[in-house]
């Protein structure tokens, strides 16, 4: 229900202002519900579908199935790299006074994951998922509590209406509107971030997409249900919890930190026990998440390479499983060190893969199913689907370009892959000057 993408939302508010991320969080959740209904309609015609690539094969054939499966597996690989990055970062943050470089912390995480990943089944998945959800909520809650305790600096600015906006022209009519929160602060506010440009908008939007990127597994979940047509009703339970939580994280972080809100939510805390506790909770959350997602992905790899020994508990089966899990862990380790920037990696995944896998594919599968069953597509459906497909490709192209550019710039600023990358995880003025100042140290002396 709540994933690592929530940790980036306060920065998306800092990049876009109050209105755009709020609107898009609500709209993209609605889009998830809409595409889930599409997927249900396709499965009504092809009830043997148990994964997204099955839907591709039933509607467009083998080549489309291969493309879909490749995209899904790429998404899983990059997501696991993102998880590995956060495992290493949260472990380092828990022990921020131990000055080891980031690749060392990720290596320690890699070693710790090897024995855990040898579990072939996850019998206690339900309890594990509940504990996992509670841990991320507690971690986020600690950050919010820390922000409230520290208070809002009088110099913080939060924007509600943009100035000199060069896209979304209709929003320019709002350029004279200001909003204040009142109280002891007198802060100028705008609806959309000041001087927001189109490329920044698309880059930030990709991270919001990442927070809702679950459609690639919807068919697997439907296959476990007695009546899969009831699947969209699950959002009646999820929505009232997930959407407000995302909005709270984004708006609270932005309100207290303004344009300085971090792309890693825990970075909004100073060094101290709350930061340690939140980091430890996040470490648990991401480790469990890696275990579950890594187990699923390792099983997919095992089925592809040796389908007859997937359930073999003998020596050869165990060795094959060790090989699959080792490959998954090592690839995740490499990704986390090649792109050691959580916000940029999350945004890259959200822009490069989520629009295609989670929005475009369900729509084109629905279109082909209509043709195959002889159902007439209404004019408004053509218009809506055409807009969504074009928008999906626009997000994919522009945000991927922007995020790759940001990653390359990050290498120049903070160091190349496998460099120390101690920023934010060491309690020294050399590595974390902003956080040290926030904690109360004078790094200018």
C-alpha positions as CSV (number, residue, x, y, z in Angstrom):
1,X,0.0,0.0,0.0
2,X,2.8,2.4,0.9
3,X,6.1,2.1,-0.9
4,X,9.5,3.9,-1.0
5,X,8.2,6.4,-3.5
6,X,6.4,8.3,-0.7
7,X,9.8,9.4,0.5
8,X,10.3,11.7,-2.6
9,X,7.0,13.5,-2.4
10,X,8.0,16.6,-0.3
11,X,10.6,17.5,-2.9
12,X,8.1,17.1,-5.7
13,X,6.0,19.8,-3.9
14,X,9.2,21.9,-3.6
15,X,9.7,21.5,-7.4
16,X,6.1,22.0,-8.4
17,X,4.3,24.0,-5.7
18,X,1.1,23.2,-3.9
19,X,-1.3,22.6,-6.7
20,X,0.3,20.4,-9.3
21,X,1.5,17.5,-7.1
22,X,-1.8,17.5,-5.2
23,X,-3.8,17.3,-8.4
24,X,-1.6,14.6,-9.9
25,X,-1.5,12.4,-6.8
26,X,-5.3,12.3,-6.9
27,X,-5.5,12.0,-10.7
28,X,-2.9,9.2,-11.0
29,X,-4.6,7.3,-8.2
30,X,-7.9,7.6,-10.3
31,X,-5.9,6.4,-13.3
32,X,-4.7,3.4,-11.4
33,X,-8.4,2.5,-10.5
34,X,-9.4,3.1,-14.2
35,X,-6.7,0.9,-15.7
36,X,-7.4,-1.8,-13.1
37,X,-11.0,-1.9,-14.4
38,X,-9.6,-2.2,-17.9
39,X,-7.5,-5.1,-16.9
40,X,-10.5,-6.8,-15.3
41,X,-12.4,-6.4,-18.6
42,X,-9.6,-8.0,-20.6
43,X,-9.4,-10.9,-18.1
44,X,-13.2,-11.5,-18.5
45,X,-12.5,-12.3,-22.1
46,X,-9.3,-14.3,-21.4
47,X,-9.7,-15.8,-17.9
48,X,-6.4,-17.8,-18.2
49,X,-4.4,-14.5,-17.8
50,X,-2.2,-14.6,-14.7
51,X,0.4,-11.9,-15.6
52,X,0.7,-8.9,-17.8
53,X,2.7,-10.7,-20.5
54,X,-0.2,-13.2,-20.8
55,X,-2.5,-10.4,-21.6
56,X,0.0,-9.2,-24.2
57,X,0.2,-12.7,-25.8
58,X,-3.6,-13.2,-25.9
59,X,-4.2,-9.8,-27.5
60,X,-1.1,-9.1,-29.7
61,X,0.9,-12.4,-29.9
62,X,4.3,-13.7,-28.8
63,X,6.4,-10.7,-29.8
64,X,4.3,-8.3,-27.7
65,X,4.5,-10.8,-24.8
66,X,8.3,-10.7,-25.0
67,X,8.3,-6.9,-25.0
68,X,5.9,-6.7,-22.1
69,X,7.9,-9.3,-20.0
70,X,11.1,-7.5,-20.8
71,X,9.7,-4.2,-19.6
72,X,8.3,-5.8,-16.4
73,X,11.6,-7.5,-15.6
74,X,13.5,-4.3,-16.3
75,X,11.2,-2.5,-13.9
76,X,11.8,-5.2,-11.3
77,X,15.6,-5.1,-11.7
78,X,15.7,-1.3,-11.3
79,X,13.3,-1.3,-8.4
80,X,15.4,-3.9,-6.6
81,X,18.4,-1.6,-7.3
82,X,16.4,1.2,-5.7
83,X,15.6,-1.0,-2.7
84,X,19.3,-1.9,-2.3
85,X,20.3,1.7,-2.4
86,X,17.8,2.5,0.4
87,X,18.9,-0.5,2.4
88,X,22.5,0.7,2.3
89,X,21.6,4.4,2.9
90,X,19.3,3.7,5.8
91,X,21.8,1.3,7.4
92,X,24.5,4.0,7.1
93,X,22.1,6.6,8.5
94,X,21.3,4.5,11.5
95,X,25.0,4.4,12.3
96,X,25.8,7.9,11.0
97,X,28.7,8.3,13.4
98,X,30.5,5.3,11.9
99,X,32.2,6.9,8.9
100,X,32.2,4.2,6.2
101,X,31.7,5.1,2.5
102,X,28.3,4.4,0.9
103,X,29.6,1.4,-1.3
104,X,30.9,-0.2,1.9
105,X,27.4,0.0,3.5
106,X,25.8,-1.4,0.4
107,X,28.3,-4.3,0.5
108,X,27.4,-5.0,4.1
109,X,23.8,-5.0,3.0
110,X,24.6,-7.4,0.2
111,X,26.3,-9.8,2.5
112,X,23.3,-9.7,5.0
113,X,20.8,-10.3,2.2
114,X,22.4,-13.5,0.8
115,X,21.3,-15.8,3.6
116,X,17.8,-14.2,3.9
117,X,17.2,-14.6,0.1
118,X,17.7,-18.3,0.3
119,X,14.1,-18.7,1.7
120,X,12.2,-20.5,-1.1
121,X,8.7,-19.7,0.3
122,X,7.2,-16.8,2.2
123,X,4.6,-18.5,4.3
124,X,4.1,-15.6,6.6
125,X,3.7,-13.0,3.9
126,X,0.6,-11.4,5.3
127,X,2.1,-10.7,8.7
128,X,5.3,-9.6,7.1
129,X,3.5,-7.1,4.9
130,X,1.6,-5.7,7.8
131,X,4.8,-5.2,9.8
132,X,6.4,-3.7,6.7
133,X,3.6,-1.2,6.2
134,X,3.7,-0.2,9.9
135,X,7.5,0.3,9.8
136,X,7.3,2.8,6.9
137,X,4.4,4.7,8.5
138,X,6.3,4.9,11.8
139,X,9.4,6.1,9.9
140,X,7.4,8.8,8.1
141,X,5.6,9.7,11.3
142,X,9.0,10.3,13.1
143,X,10.1,12.7,10.3
144,X,6.8,14.6,10.5
145,X,7.1,14.8,14.3
146,X,10.7,16.0,14.0
147,X,9.6,18.7,11.5
148,X,6.8,19.9,13.8
149,X,9.1,19.9,16.9
150,X,11.8,21.9,15.1
151,X,9.2,24.3,13.7
152,X,9.0,26.3,10.5
153,X,11.7,28.8,9.8
154,X,10.4,32.3,9.1
155,X,12.4,32.4,5.8
156,X,10.7,29.4,4.3
157,X,8.8,30.1,1.1
158,X,6.1,27.8,-0.3
159,X,4.7,28.6,-3.7
160,X,1.0,28.4,-4.8
161,X,1.0,30.4,-8.1
162,X,3.9,30.4,-10.5
163,X,5.5,33.5,-12.0
164,X,6.8,33.5,-15.6
165,X,5.3,30.1,-16.2
166,X,5.9,29.1,-19.9
167,X,3.4,26.1,-20.1
168,X,-0.1,25.4,-18.9
169,X,-1.0,28.9,-20.1
170,X,-4.5,28.7,-18.5
171,X,-2.8,28.7,-15.1
172,X,-1.3,32.2,-15.8
173,X,-4.6,33.7,-14.7
174,X,-3.8,32.7,-11.2
175,X,-0.4,34.4,-11.1
176,X,-1.7,37.2,-8.8
177,X,-3.1,34.9,-6.2
178,X,-1.3,34.6,-2.9
179,X,-2.0,32.5,0.1
180,X,-0.6,32.7,3.7
181,X,-0.8,30.1,6.5
182,X,-1.1,32.8,9.1
183,X,0.2,32.4,12.7
184,X,3.6,33.6,13.7
185,X,5.0,33.4,10.2
186,X,4.4,35.9,7.4
187,X,5.3,33.9,4.3
188,X,4.6,34.7,0.6
189,X,3.0,31.8,-1.1
190,X,2.2,30.7,-4.7
191,X,0.0,28.0,-6.2
192,X,2.7,26.5,-8.5
193,X,6.4,26.7,-8.1
194,X,8.0,30.0,-9.2
195,X,9.7,29.9,-12.6
196,X,8.6,26.3,-13.1
197,X,9.6,25.0,-16.6
198,X,8.2,22.1,-18.6
199,X,11.2,19.9,-18.2
200,X,11.3,20.2,-14.4
201,X,7.6,19.5,-14.3
202,X,8.0,16.3,-16.3
203,X,10.9,15.1,-14.2
204,X,9.0,15.7,-11.0
205,X,5.9,14.0,-12.4
206,X,7.9,10.8,-13.0
207,X,8.5,10.3,-9.3
208,X,4.8,10.7,-8.6
209,X,4.1,8.0,-11.2
210,X,6.6,5.7,-9.3
211,X,4.5,5.9,-6.1
212,X,1.5,4.3,-8.0
213,X,3.3,1.8,-10.2
214,X,1.6,-1.5,-9.2
215,X,-0.4,-2.5,-12.3
216,X,2.3,-4.9,-13.5
217,X,1.3,-7.2,-10.6
218,X,-2.5,-6.7,-10.7
219,X,-3.1,-9.9,-12.8
220,X,-1.1,-12.0,-10.3
221,X,-3.3,-10.6,-7.5
222,X,-6.5,-11.3,-9.5
223,X,-5.4,-14.9,-10.1
224,X,-5.4,-15.4,-6.3
225,X,-8.9,-14.1,-5.9
226,X,-12.1,-16.2,-5.8
227,X,-13.9,-13.5,-7.9
228,X,-11.3,-11.4,-9.7
229,X,-14.0,-8.9,-10.9
230,X,-14.1,-7.6,-7.3
231,X,-10.5,-6.5,-7.6
232,X,-11.2,-2.8,-8.3
233,X,-13.2,-2.6,-5.0
234,X,-10.0,-3.0,-3.1
235,X,-9.2,0.6,-3.9
236,X,-12.2,1.6,-1.8
237,X,-10.1,0.4,1.2
238,X,-6.7,1.5,-0.2
239,X,-7.6,4.9,-1.5
240,X,-8.8,6.6,1.8
241,X,-5.5,5.5,3.4
242,X,-2.9,5.8,0.6
243,X,-3.9,9.1,-1.0
244,X,-4.2,11.2,2.3
245,X,-0.9,9.7,3.5
246,X,0.9,10.7,0.3
247,X,-0.7,14.2,0.5
248,X,0.3,14.6,4.2
249,X,3.9,13.6,3.6
250,X,4.3,15.9,0.6
251,X,2.5,18.9,2.1
252,X,4.0,18.7,5.6
253,X,7.6,18.3,4.3
254,X,7.0,21.2,1.9
255,X,5.3,23.4,4.5
256,X,8.2,23.1,7.0
257,X,11.1,23.1,4.6
258,X,9.9,25.0,1.5
259,X,12.2,24.7,-1.5
260,X,14.8,23.0,0.7
261,X,12.6,19.9,1.1
262,X,14.7,16.9,0.4
263,X,14.1,14.1,-2.2
264,X,14.8,11.6,0.6
265,X,12.2,12.4,3.3
266,X,14.5,11.4,6.2
267,X,17.0,14.1,5.1
268,X,14.5,16.6,6.5
269,X,15.6,15.5,10.0
270,X,18.7,16.6,11.8
271,X,21.2,14.2,13.3
272,X,19.8,12.6,16.4
273,X,17.8,9.8,17.9
274,X,14.7,10.4,15.7
275,X,16.9,10.2,12.6
276,X,18.5,7.0,13.8
277,X,15.1,5.4,14.7
278,X,13.5,6.4,11.4
279,X,16.5,5.1,9.5
280,X,16.3,1.8,11.4
281,X,12.6,1.4,10.6
282,X,13.3,2.2,7.0
283,X,16.1,-0.3,6.9
284,X,13.6,-3.0,8.1
285,X,11.0,-1.9,5.6
286,X,13.3,-2.0,2.6
287,X,14.9,-5.3,3.7
288,X,11.5,-7.0,3.9
289,X,10.5,-5.3,0.6
290,X,13.7,-6.6,-1.1
291,X,13.0,-10.1,0.3
292,X,9.5,-10.2,-1.1
293,X,10.2,-8.6,-4.5
294,X,13.5,-10.3,-4.8
295,X,11.9,-13.7,-4.1
296,X,9.3,-13.1,-6.8
297,X,11.9,-12.0,-9.3
298,X,14.3,-14.8,-8.5
299,X,11.4,-17.3,-9.0
300,X,10.7,-15.8,-12.4
301,X,14.3,-16.2,-13.4
302,X,14.4,-19.7,-12.1
303,X,11.3,-20.7,-14.1
304,X,12.8,-19.2,-17.2
305,X,16.1,-21.0,-16.8
306,X,15.1,-24.3,-15.2
307,X,11.3,-24.7,-15.1
308,X,11.4,-28.4,-13.9
309,X,13.5,-27.7,-10.8
310,X,11.7,-24.6,-9.5
311,X,10.2,-26.6,-6.6
312,X,13.1,-29.0,-6.3
313,X,14.4,-28.9,-2.7
314,X,17.3,-31.2,-3.4
315,X,20.9,-30.1,-3.8
316,X,20.7,-29.1,-7.5
317,X,17.5,-27.2,-6.9
318,X,19.1,-25.3,-4.0
319,X,22.2,-24.5,-6.0
320,X,20.1,-23.2,-8.9
321,X,18.1,-21.1,-6.4
322,X,21.4,-19.8,-4.9
323,X,22.6,-18.8,-8.4
324,X,19.3,-17.0,-9.2
325,X,19.2,-15.1,-6.0
326,X,22.9,-14.3,-6.1
327,X,22.5,-12.8,-9.6
328,X,19.5,-10.7,-8.5
329,X,21.4,-9.4,-5.5
330,X,24.6,-8.6,-7.4
331,X,22.7,-6.8,-10.2
332,X,20.8,-4.8,-7.6
333,X,24.1,-4.0,-5.9
334,X,25.6,-2.7,-9.2
335,X,22.6,-0.5,-9.9
336,X,22.6,1.0,-6.5
337,X,26.2,2.0,-6.8
338,X,26.0,3.2,-10.4
339,X,23.1,5.5,-9.6
340,X,23.6,6.2,-5.8
341,X,21.0,9.0,-5.8
342,X,17.6,7.8,-4.5
343,X,15.5,10.6,-5.9
344,X,17.0,10.4,-9.4
345,X,16.9,6.6,-9.5
346,X,13.3,6.6,-8.3
347,X,12.3,9.3,-10.9
348,X,14.1,7.4,-13.7
349,X,12.1,4.2,-12.9
350,X,8.9,6.2,-12.7
351,X,9.4,8.0,-16.0
352,X,11.1,5.4,-18.1
353,X,9.0,2.3,-17.2
354,X,5.8,3.1,-15.3
355,X,3.9,5.1,-18.0
356,X,4.5,2.3,-20.5
357,X,3.9,-0.7,-18.3
358,X,1.2,0.7,-16.1
359,X,-0.7,3.0,-18.3
360,X,-0.1,2.5,-22.0
361,X,-0.1,-1.3,-22.1
362,X,-3.5,-1.8,-20.2
363,X,-5.1,0.7,-22.6
364,X,-3.7,-1.0,-25.8
365,X,-4.7,-4.4,-24.5
366,X,-8.2,-3.1,-23.9
367,X,-8.4,-1.6,-27.4
368,X,-7.4,-4.9,-29.0
369,X,-9.8,-6.9,-26.9
370,X,-12.6,-4.6,-28.0
371,X,-11.7,-5.3,-31.7
372,X,-11.4,-9.1,-31.0
373,X,-14.8,-9.3,-29.4
374,X,-16.5,-6.9,-31.9
375,X,-17.4,-4.3,-29.2
376,X,-17.7,-0.8,-30.6
377,X,-15.3,1.8,-29.1
378,X,-17.1,5.1,-28.3
379,X,-15.7,8.4,-29.6
380,X,-15.0,9.7,-26.0
381,X,-13.1,6.5,-25.3
382,X,-10.9,7.0,-28.4
383,X,-10.3,10.6,-27.3
384,X,-9.5,9.7,-23.7
385,X,-7.3,6.8,-24.5
386,X,-5.5,8.7,-27.2
387,X,-4.7,11.5,-24.8
388,X,-3.5,9.1,-22.1
389,X,-1.3,7.2,-24.5
390,X,0.3,10.4,-25.9
391,X,0.7,11.8,-22.4
392,X,2.3,8.5,-21.3
393,X,4.9,8.6,-24.2
394,X,5.5,12.3,-23.4
395,X,6.3,11.5,-19.8
396,X,8.4,8.6,-20.8
397,X,10.6,10.5,-23.3
398,X,11.0,13.9,-21.6
399,X,11.4,12.6,-18.0
400,X,13.8,9.9,-19.0
401,X,16.0,12.5,-20.7
402,X,15.8,14.8,-17.7
403,X,16.5,12.1,-15.1
404,X,19.5,10.7,-17.1
405,X,20.8,14.3,-17.3
406,X,20.3,14.8,-13.5
407,X,22.2,11.5,-12.8
408,X,25.1,12.5,-15.0
409,X,25.2,15.9,-13.2
410,X,25.0,14.1,-9.9
411,X,28.1,12.1,-10.8
412,X,30.0,15.4,-11.5
413,X,28.8,17.0,-8.3
414,X,29.0,14.2,-5.8
415,X,31.3,11.7,-7.4
416,X,31.3,8.9,-9.9
417,X,29.8,5.5,-9.4
418,X,31.4,3.6,-6.5
419,X,32.8,6.9,-5.0
420,X,32.5,7.4,-1.3
421,X,29.2,9.4,-1.4
422,X,29.2,10.3,2.2
423,X,26.9,13.3,1.8
424,X,24.0,13.0,4.3
425,X,25.2,9.9,6.0
426,X,28.3,11.2,7.9
427,X,27.9,13.7,10.8
428,X,30.7,15.9,9.5
429,X,30.7,19.4,8.0
430,X,32.7,18.1,5.0
431,X,30.0,15.6,4.0
432,X,26.8,16.9,5.5
433,X,27.1,20.7,6.0
434,X,23.4,21.5,5.7
435,X,22.3,18.8,8.2
436,X,25.1,19.7,10.6
437,X,23.9,23.4,10.5
438,X,20.4,22.2,11.0
439,X,21.5,20.1,14.0
440,X,23.1,23.1,15.6
441,X,26.8,23.0,14.5
442,X,28.5,26.0,12.9
443,X,30.3,24.7,9.8
444,X,31.6,28.1,8.8
445,X,34.1,28.2,11.7
